[in-house]
Amino acid sequence: MHLSVTFPDWSDKTMSLDDFLGKYSYTILYFYPRDNTSGCTIEAKDFSRLLSDFRSHNVQVVGVSKDSHQSHCKFMDKHGLLFPLISDPEWLLHNQFGAVGEKSLYGKKYTGTIRSTFVLDNRGKTIHQRTNVKVKWHAEEVLDYIMQNLH
């Protein structure tokens, strides 16, 4: 799979998810609805807390939401996040992975991010996926999957 959606890195250089592939054995790509909301903050902090464990298995973690690059930078600084966040305001990457769809809040339907996680091999092939993720213990479950199945 060619993951050519580009995004700015911290120095505003253009990068692509392809830039991670081949550098790591696996890449965790997780989609979340919004920076600085309670569930999304917990999930991001959990992945960041476990980052050294993921890295010990040569795994990169990358978060994706439709929030702006500026929002991501503030979110990362505020919570000390240690992995990249991709800004996908056009939902290009979301659509490529099927992480966008109809949701409902208080009976009102809208289109939004489906909290999802994908484990990609170093060529970009999805080898494991979870959709409609529950935040609590999710990062630990992904790490457990990697430890049990990939090493």
Summary of the structure (lengths in Angstrom):
residues: 151
radius of gyration: 14.5
end to end distance: 22.9
largest distance: 44.4
contacts: 460
relative contact order: 0.22
helix: 33%
strand: 32%
